[in-house]
């Protein structure tokens, strides 16, 4: 079961839809030998496959498997349960973004938004205080959501909390991503000078990471160039539309 799960993960990282057959076989084996923890991990991987692989995406299946994984977590598995709640929230977030892109009715958007924010917040509430990697991710997800809806203050709070946790575990890449997110948030709010400060800090983080963050560094340089121009920045009016 462990080997099949690992093989599925390798294929998932390549964007190969055939990963699901290995995950499903691994889950069957886990059920036969009553390996509840391993089944929970594999079910979460299967949910991610249905959520993230183009051409395979099925949000109903993604939601089913992430909830199945969450239900298998033991009561004292605080981190596993927190990650399960965040995964269910990620499915709601995808529904929210899809509904927004297709101009679905506002009540539907608000329902998905509440489900997304509630899920990520519950994950934060449950995650141990020293689970810095998980807490950094949850705060970053919330920051991204608030930024998309033009809520600068809330986005800044969660991005800064994500930076704090990333810094505590020495993760320069995650720190750079959050600083870049703050730069975009400030740009959209019309605060180009402050945005430029964070964009430069993000670039320094990405350059410190090296070749693995080359694409992110290029995006940070583009942002710096845009902000450095007279009247640079997309402005607050655009923030309301993005």
C-alpha positions in Angstrom: 0.0 0.0 0.0 2.8 2.4 0.8 4.6 1.6 -2.4 1.4 2.1 -4.5 0.7 5.4 -2.7 4.3 6.6 -3.4 4.0 5.6 -7.1 0.7 7.5 -7.3 2.3 10.5 -5.8 5.2 10.4 -8.3 2.6 10.3 -11.2 0.5 13.0 -9.5 3.5 15.3 -9.5 3.9 14.7 -13.2 0.2 15.5 -13.8 -0.5 12.0 -14.9 -4.2 11.0 -14.4 -3.3 7.3 -14.0 -2.2 8.1 -10.5 -5.7 7.5 -9.3 -5.7 3.8 -10.1 -2.6 3.3 -7.8 -4.2 5.4 -5.0 -7.4 3.4 -5.2 -5.5 0.1 -5.1 -3.5 1.4 -2.1 -6.7 2.3 -0.3 -8.2 -1.2 -0.9 -5.1 -2.7 0.6 -5.2 -0.3 3.6 -8.8 -1.3 4.3 -7.9 -5.0 4.1 -5.1 -4.6 6.7 -6.9 -1.9 8.7 -4.1 0.6 8.2 -6.4 3.6 9.0 -3.7 6.3 9.1 -2.2 5.2 5.8 -5.7 5.1 4.3 -6.3 8.6 5.4 -3.1 9.8 3.8 -3.8 8.0 0.6 -7.4 9.3 0.4 -6.1 12.8 0.8 -3.7 12.2 -2.1 -6.6 10.9 -4.2 -8.6 14.0 -3.3 -5.8 16.2 -4.4 -5.6 14.4 -7.7 -9.2 15.0 -8.4 -8.8 18.7 -7.4 -5.6 19.6 -9.2 -4.9 17.5 -12.3 -6.2 19.2 -15.4 -8.6 16.9 -17.4 -9.2 14.8 -14.3 -10.7 17.5 -12.1 -13.9 16.4 -10.4 -14.8 18.5 -7.4 -17.4 16.2 -6.1 -14.9 13.3 -6.0 -12.3 15.7 -4.5 -14.7 16.7 -1.8 -15.7 13.0 -1.1 -12.1 11.8 -0.7 -10.9 14.7 1.4 -13.9 14.2 3.7 -13.2 10.5 3.8 -9.6 11.2 4.8 -10.8 13.6 7.5 -13.2 11.1 9.0 -10.4 8.6 9.3 -8.2 10.8 11.4 -8.0 9.9 15.1 -9.4 12.5 17.6 -5.9 13.2 18.9 -4.4 13.7 15.4 -4.7 17.5 15.6 -2.4 18.2 12.7 -3.9 15.5 10.4 -7.4 16.8 11.2 -6.4 20.4 10.6 -4.9 19.5 7.2 -8.1 17.6 6.4 -10.2 20.6 7.1 -7.9 22.8 5.0 -8.2 20.3 2.1 -12.0 20.4 2.2 -11.8 24.2 2.3 -9.5 24.0 -0.8 -12.3 22.3 -2.7 -14.8 25.0 -1.6 -12.3 27.6 -2.7 -12.1 26.0 -6.2 -15.9 26.1 -6.4 -15.8 29.7 -5.4 -13.3 30.7 -8.1 -15.1 28.7 -10.8 -18.4 30.3 -9.8 -16.9 33.7 -9.8 -15.4 33.3 -13.2 -18.7 32.2 -14.7 -20.8 35.0 -13.0 -22.8 32.7 -10.8 -25.4 34.3 -8.5 -24.1 36.2 -5.5 -25.8 33.9 -2.9 -23.9 31.0 -4.3 -20.6 32.9 -4.2 -21.2 33.9 -0.6 -22.0 30.3 0.4 -18.7 29.1 -1.1 -16.8 32.0 0.4 -18.2 31.3 3.9 -17.4 27.6 3.5 -13.8 28.4 2.4 -13.0 30.9 5.1 -14.7 28.8 7.8 -12.7 25.7 6.7 -9.3 27.4 6.7 -10.0 29.2 10.0 -11.1 25.9 11.7 -7.8 24.4 10.4 -5.9 27.2 12.0 -7.8 26.8 15.3 -7.0 23.1 15.4 -3.3 23.1 14.2 -0.7 23.0 17.0 1.0 26.3 17.7 4.4 24.8 16.8 3.1 23.3 13.4 4.8 26.2 11.6 4.7 24.8 8.1 1.0 24.0 8.3 0.0 27.3 10.0 2.1 29.2 7.4 0.2 27.5 4.6 -3.3 28.1 6.2 -2.6 31.8 6.8 -1.3 32.1 3.2 -4.5 30.5 1.8 -6.6 33.0 3.8 -4.4 35.9 2.7 -5.0 34.9 -1.0 -8.7 34.7 -0.5 -9.0 38.1 1.1 -6.7 39.7 -1.5 -8.9 38.4 -4.3 -11.8 40.2 -2.8 -10.0 43.4 -2.2 -9.9 43.1 1.7 -6.4 44.5 2.2 -6.3 44.6 6.0 -7.4 41.0 6.4 -5.0 39.8 3.7 -2.1 41.7 5.2 -2.8 40.2 8.6 -2.7 36.6 7.3 0.3 37.1 5.0 2.3 38.6 7.9 1.3 35.6 10.1 2.4 33.3 7.4 5.7 35.1 7.1 6.2 34.7 10.8 5.7 31.0 10.8 7.8 30.5 7.7 10.6 32.5 9.2 10.5 30.4 12.4 11.1 27.3 10.3 13.7 29.0 8.0 11.7 28.7 4.8 12.9 31.5 2.6 10.8 30.3 -0.3 7.5 30.4 1.6 8.5 33.8 3.0 9.1 35.1 -0.5 5.7 33.9 -1.7 4.0 35.8 1.1 6.0 38.9 0.6 5.1 38.8 -3.1 1.4 38.4 -2.1 1.7 41.4 0.2 3.3 43.4 -2.6 0.3 42.5 -4.9 -2.2 43.4 -2.2 -0.6 46.8 -1.7 -0.3 47.4 -5.4 -4.0 46.7 -5.8 -4.8 49.1 -2.9 -2.9 51.8 -4.7 0.1 51.8 -2.3 2.8 51.4 -4.9 5.7 52.6 -2.7 4.9 50.1 0.1 4.4 47.4 -2.5 7.8 48.0 -4.0 9.4 47.5 -0.6 7.8 44.0 -0.3 8.5 43.1 -3.9 12.2 43.8 -3.4 12.2 41.7 -0.2 10.5 38.9 -2.0 13.0 39.0 -4.8 15.8 38.7 -2.2 14.2 35.6 -0.7 13.8 34.0 -4.2 17.4 34.8 -5.1 18.5 33.2 -1.9 16.6 30.0 -2.7 18.4 29.8 -6.0 17.4 28.1 -9.3 14.4 26.4 -7.8 12.7 29.8 -7.4 13.9 31.2 -10.7 10.4 31.6 -12.1 9.2 33.4 -8.9 12.2 35.7 -9.0 11.4 36.6 -12.6 7.8 37.5 -11.6 9.1 39.6 -8.7 11.4 41.5 -11.1 8.5 42.2 -13.4 6.5 43.5 -10.5 9.4 45.7 -9.3 9.7 47.1 -12.8 6.0 47.8 -13.0 6.0 49.5 -9.6 9.2 51.5 -10.3 7.6 53.3 -13.3 6.0 56.7 -12.8 2.5 56.1 -11.6 3.3 52.4 -11.4 0.9 49.9 -9.9 -2.5 48.8 -11.1 -4.3 50.9 -8.5 -7.2 50.5 -6.2 -9.9 50.6 -8.9 -8.5 47.4 -10.4 -8.4 45.7 -7.0 -12.1 45.9 -6.8 -12.4 43.9 -10.1 -9.8 41.2 -9.5 
